[in-house]
């Protein structure tokens, strides 16, 4: 566990200090996980530095890439409210806009801050895939938070309203499958078509730097990628179309 007081200019020591081999440190890691609930049970901090936390974790694993699991929760606030990529509540604004104009309401589906998108592109560049688990009982700006897993080939697990009685089993099963399912890292995908057809667009969780390629920091058996095809030339009768 690393405590970084500076949440605006985040730093991390050498990755050897915080990234460890599971086989060598399993007992210490299990002890840490068991102690986390009691470590902070008396905390009265109402703020969340989501952006700073993931930036610090990214810096620690930047040289190798891999999978980052983020758990966003809190006693008082479920919204990243301080540090890098801090957000403000758009709930009241959204209610007003929905009644006033559908065009304005549509903005609630877009990220409120460009900083998280910039971070996400940097994560994808260094092959760091991010999955976010959100356990919330109040408003949380999923449209802004989800830009990171969406760009890095990750996923958002959203539990709302979270119940400490009924939801732990689902959270456990989701986390267990996330860790044990078949998955790959640092992949590039391109769909090729025969003459007369071309790829118009790709949709899914990935980063696309050039029109023809899809960069996947992470890919697993639960992900789908939609490919939109365009018929741009005459096809000969009886001829076959090929896709690769």
Steps between C-alpha positions, in 0.01 A plus 500: 500500500631841401374833639557797267390833653536699176186432296570764233857410401492125558824305529601145580831342604667222303249233405706244694376665820129451433471228233575157649489135396184331629687175568750680723268735688163322511478498881577871523246586230228290663573667834472844339166412340368371831609815683368760253142497642624574854775742394255760375179425689539814712592725207283810459650607166218590263714547188613258228821540296416240234711665227810536717475140621484346153777732377728379783417136425566560130842649572588194708413255219584721202813307406323163471134575427228262616163513678397759760191439715351812659237498774309829531295534817474710813301572813385846400596571139514265203613770258870574423502843661866601555833473320552407135176474305280625784129507410198689625147366521299535179186338647306820570613651171388188318151507645458859387635430154287193444185703549633795303671344201589152382809643335632624835413172671711316244807672647459287813610200294829672415803532734494824697880534512763444229774416752374144554490446123860620473600261778317216328688550173831500690401177678415335167831615351689313772267195484332548838141365502269640771188339650291710740272362771252763625302423815271795557180607672499855366574688177821416314606636159537172312521680165826666610650209693427242229719676243806333657390134476336570163825632351726235654293192413365468853155484657281681754329292770217716634312400816218744570357531752767292670377279784749358750254215556408383150782622271825355647443162331457664159807720557702194603395299194565793263846555648585129499401461133684821408825357636466140380341535153708460182641838399779655300699823504662738253306402188433671167200418281422587139216369282580465130234466229495399138457759226168685502464504879688702760493547876320820588533494878579294811302511826600357837747543784836583343732781392517592132795716398472440125178428304593146394628351830349431841743503796402271787691538825287210621258257335297215652228251411219733617585790268324573171619728222252628243627558146294717267554413134441724199413381150689747283533323164306268270531131584504247218208257488596163639824621653584440866593758765794434726576631850816458702 
